[in-house]
Amino acid sequence: MSKGWFVTGASRGFGRIWTEAALARGDRVVATARDAASLTELVDANPDTALAIRLDVTDRAGAFDAAAAAREFLGRIDVVVNNAGFGLFGMVEEITEQQARQQIETNVFGALWVTQAVLPILREQGSGHILQVSSIGGVHAFPGLGLYHASKWALEGFSQSLAAEVAEFGIHVTLIEPTGYATDWAFGSAVRSEPIPDYDDFRERALAARAKVVADRGDPAATAPVILELIDMADPPLRLFLGEGPHDMIKVEYAARLAEWEQYDELSRSAHRLPS
């Protein structure tokens, strides 16, 4: 049976690629973007199975309106893809208040509003699969991306709680954690802070180190078959890495965390109660 998809940030990147893959296999998609005109070609090529809706995910009321329109067009919503978001580059000290607020408004609250908008529909159906597009940066952190990481760690936190809360309703939640891919995430769609010269030397070293980690950027098109397989699973995972590298990176990161916690375990336990 074909599935009905509700996708945010469908104008480019993963959102566009997964939307096209869903339509190509015969599914129906409500695709959203801040500029609905960017989806015209997509809808013209799939007039019976695609609907474009203008949506700024930071608009909570707009998210509920879009979800209602999606249900009307699709009949039921089987897959929700919270893909809308952007990268904010800059040292923590360099980020302006406006940049920080917009990062959290889009990457965290945007996903939250859409999630809240679709949940009554999915609960009534007794089924559904929410894909939260996180990042390797949702379980790891690099210098120069502090507020971006903060947004993805927040997404990871509320989504893990959400998964437990909605499991009894037949709703699945999966956090998608891609490695570096050849999208415009770090380019056209990115926001960059005004650099403070005192960080220039460190910034250069940090950029060089990060470039080595993501030197072999993945082909975004290769993610589409994986996402289609994921949404067809009867028992999908809570988290799924995309691409080569994240698994090895996280094994090292978590081994270091465990070692540090172990080193200071006695000190930590001493904080439980005062000696009698």
VENWOMO-V499994 format. One record per residue. RES is the residue in one small letter. SS is DSSP state (H for helix, E for strand, C for the rest). PSI is psi as a letter, one per 40 degrees, with the letter a starting at -180 (999 if undefined). NEAR is the number of other ideal C-beta (glycine too) atoms within 8 Angstrom. Layout:
BEGIN
res & ss & psi & near
RES & SS & PSI & NEAR
RES & SS & PSI & NEAR
END
This chain:
BEGIN
res & ss & psi & near
m & C & i & 2
s & C & i & 6
k & C & i & 10
g & E & h & 15
w & E & i & 16
f & E & h & 17
v & E & h & 16
t & C & i & 15
g & C & f & 15
a & C & e & 14
s & C & d & 11
r & C & i & 9
g & H & a & 12
f & H & d & 14
g & H & d & 18
r & H & d & 11
i & H & d & 12
w & H & d & 14
t & H & d & 15
e & H & d & 10
a & H & d & 12
a & H & d & 15
l & H & d & 14
a & H & d & 6
r & C & e & 7
g & C & e & 6
d & C & i & 11
r & E & i & 13
v & E & h & 16
v & E & h & 17
a & E & h & 16
t & E & i & 16
a & E & i & 16
r & C & d & 6
d & C & g & 7
a & H & d & 10
a & H & d & 5
s & H & e & 8
l & H & e & 13
t & H & d & 9
e & H & d & 6
l & H & d & 15
v & H & d & 12
d & H & d & 7
a & H & e & 7
n & C & g & 10
p & C & d & 7
d & C & e & 4
t & C & e & 9
a & E & i & 16
l & E & h & 10
a & E & h & 13
i & E & h & 11
r & E & h & 9
l & C & h & 13
d & C & h & 7
v & C & e & 17
t & C & e & 9
d & C & h & 9
r & H & d & 10
a & H & d & 6
g & H & d & 10
a & H & d & 15
f & H & d & 11
d & H & d & 8
a & H & d & 15
a & H & d & 14
a & H & d & 8
a & H & d & 11
a & H & d & 15
r & H & d & 11
e & H & d & 6
f & H & d & 9
l & H & d & 12
g & C & d & 5
r & C & i & 8
i & C & h & 16
d & C & d & 10
v & E & h & 13
v & E & h & 15
v & E & h & 12
n & E & g & 14
n & C & d & 14
a & C & h & 14
g & C & i & 11
f & C & i & 10
g & C & h & 11
l & E & h & 17
f & E & h & 11
g & E & i & 14
m & C & i & 13
v & H & d & 7
e & H & d & 6
e & H & e & 11
i & C & h & 13
t & C & i & 8
e & H & d & 5
q & H & d & 6
q & H & d & 13
a & H & d & 11
r & H & d & 8
q & H & d & 10
q & H & d & 16
i & H & d & 13
e & H & d & 10
t & H & d & 14
n & H & d & 14
v & H & c & 12
f & H & d & 11
g & H & d & 16
a & H & d & 14
l & H & d & 9
w & H & d & 14
v & H & d & 17
t & H & d & 13
q & H & d & 10
a & H & d & 12
v & H & d & 15
l & H & d & 10
p & H & d & 7
i & H & d & 12
l & H & d & 15
r & H & d & 10
e & H & d & 6
q & H & d & 10
g & C & f & 6
s & C & i & 7
g & E & i & 14
h & E & h & 12
i & E & h & 15
l & E & h & 14
q & E & h & 14
v & E & h & 13
s & C & b & 13
s & C & i & 9
i & H & d & 14
g & H & e & 12
g & H & e & 13
v & C & e & 11
h & C & i & 10
a & C & h & 7
f & C & i & 11
p & C & i & 8
g & C & e & 11
l & E & f & 12
g & H & d & 12
l & H & d & 14
y & H & d & 14
h & H & d & 13
a & H & d & 10
s & H & d & 15
k & H & d & 13
w & H & d & 11
a & H & d & 11
l & H & d & 15
e & H & d & 13
g & H & d & 8
f & H & d & 10
s & H & d & 13
q & H & d & 10
s & H & d & 8
l & H & d & 11
a & H & d & 11
a & H & d & 7
e & H & d & 6
v & H & e & 12
a & H & d & 9
e & H & e & 4
f & H & e & 8
g & C & e & 8
i & E & h & 13
h & E & i & 9
v & E & h & 12
t & E & h & 14
l & E & h & 14
i & E & h & 12
e & E & g & 13
p & E & i & 15
t & C & a & 12
g & C & h & 10
y & E & i & 14
a & C & g & 6
t & C & a & 8
d & C & e & 9
w & C & d & 10
a & C & e & 6
f & C & b & 6
g & C & d & 4
s & C & e & 9
a & C & i & 12
v & E & h & 10
r & E & h & 6
s & C & i & 12
e & C & h & 6
p & C & i & 10
i & C & h & 8
p & H & d & 5
d & H & d & 4
y & H & e & 11
d & H & d & 8
d & H & d & 6
f & H & d & 8
r & H & d & 12
e & H & d & 8
r & H & d & 8
a & H & d & 11
l & H & d & 9
a & H & d & 8
a & H & d & 9
r & H & d & 10
a & H & d & 8
k & H & d & 7
v & H & d & 10
v & C & f & 10
a & C & d & 6
d & C & g & 6
r & C & h & 7
g & E & i & 14
d & C & h & 6
p & H & d & 11
a & H & d & 6
a & H & e & 8
t & H & d & 15
a & H & d & 11
p & H & d & 8
v & H & d & 10
i & H & d & 12
l & H & d & 11
e & H & d & 8
l & H & d & 11
i & H & e & 12
d & C & e & 5
m & C & i & 7
a & C & d & 3
d & C & g & 3
p & C & i & 10
p & C & i & 5
l & C & d & 7
r & E & i & 8
l & E & h & 11
f & E & i & 11
l & E & h & 12
g & C & i & 11
e & C & i & 6
g & C & d & 12
p & H & d & 13
h & H & d & 7
d & H & d & 7
m & H & d & 11
i & H & d & 12
k & H & d & 8
v & H & d & 8
e & H & d & 10
y & H & d & 8
a & H & d & 8
a & H & d & 8
r & H & d & 8
l & H & d & 8
a & H & d & 8
e & H & d & 8
w & H & d & 9
e & H & d & 7
q & H & d & 6
y & C & f & 8
d & H & d & 8
e & H & d & 6
l & H & d & 7
s & H & d & 8
r & H & d & 7
s & C & e & 6
a & C & e & 5
h & C & d & 4
r & C & i & 3
l & C & i & 3
p & C & i & 3
s & C & 999 & 2
END
